[in-house]
Amino acid sequence: ERMLHRKIWVWGPPVLLMALIFFMSSLPTPPDIPGGLSDVSVHALVYAVLGVLVLRAVANARWSGVAMRMAGWAFVITVMYGISDEFHQRFVPGRIAEVRDLAADVVGAFIGIMVVWTWSIVLSVRKSS
């Protein structure tokens, strides 16, 4: 039971965000974006957060000592989800799959993951000194 709670603690946040993304992309008309942000900016921001959450899960909720391969897996998982979401939108009336949205997803995921990976190196160096 404790292991199940740990898995939920580790993988719950990215899965919940993926479910929210899926729900939002299921709407024929997406809600207005607050704050004057562009659609592309929102894609990049949301996928930066998703990338961070997936990296956290892949690293078993540790922020220090995150290996490059963990960052790579987090990037692959996040980008594959972005591809699947754009594909999913092809079947939603009023929505289309857009390459620029996917590009924003990829850039956002990369930036979010690289920021956390870099921060994990800083934390590891601080721990060892």
N, C-alpha and C positions, 0 to 999 in steps of 0.2 A: 504494500500500500504506500509506503514511504517513497519507493521508487516511482510509482505512478504520479504522486504529488510533485516529485522532482521534475519528471518529464513535462507535466502540465506547466510548472513554473518556468521551465526552460523554453518549451516550444509553444506555449499558449499565446504569448504576445504576437509573434509573427503570424501564427495561424489566424488569430482574431483580426489582425490588420489585413491579411489576405482575404478573409471573409468580407470585411468592410469594402475592400476594393472591388471584389466580385459583385457585391450588392449594388454599389454605386454604378458599376459599368453595366448592370442589368437594367438600369432605368432608361427608358426611351429618351428622356430629356434630363440631362444632368442638372443639378441645382446650380444657381449662380455662384460664382467664386467670390468670396468676400475679399475685401482689401485691395481690389484692383489687380490681383495677380493674374497672370496669363495661364491658360490651360497647360502649356508646356512647363511653366514654373511649378505648378501644382504637381504635375507628374514627377518632375525631378525631386521635389521636396518629399513627396509621399514615398517614392522609391528609395530615397536616401535613408529615410526612417526604416523602411522595410529591410533594406540591406543591413543596417545596424542591428535590427532585431534578429535577423537570420544569422548574422555573424555571432551575436551573443548566444544564440541557440547552438550553433555549430561548436562554439568554444565552451559549451556546457556552463553558460552564465558566468564565465570568468572574463575579467577585463584586462588582466595582465597575462603576458606570455602567449598571446594569440599568434599562432604560426601562420606563415604566408599561405600554406595550403588550406588552412581554415578560411582565410580571407578569400582564397580562390573558390572554394566550395560555396561560400556564402554568395559570392558574385554570380556563380553559375545558377544556383537555386533561384536567386532573385530575378535574374534576367530571364530564366525559363518561365518563371511565373508571369513576368511582364509579357512575354511572347504569348503565353496561353491566354492572358487577359485580353490582349488585342485580338486574338483569334476569336475569343468568346464574343467580343463586341460585334463581330461580323454578323452574328445571328440575332442581334437585338434590333428590333425595328427602330429606325431613326438614328442608329449609331453606325459608325464605320471604324474599321481598323486603320490607324494612321502610323506611318513609319516615323514621323516626327515625334509622336507620343512615345513610341518604343525607344527612340533615340534618347529622349529626355529621361525615360525610365533607366536606361543603361548608364547614362552620365550620372544621374542622381545616385544610383546604387553604387557606382564606382567611387564617387566622392564620399558618400557616407561610410562605406566600408574602409576606404583608405584613411579617413580621419580617425576611425576607431582603431584600426591596425597600428597606425603611427602612435596614437595615444597609448596603446598596449605596450609598445616598445619603451616609451618614456616611463611607464609604470614599472616595467621589468628592470630597467636601469636603476630607477630609484630604490627598488626593493633590494637590489644587489649591492648598493653602495652604503 
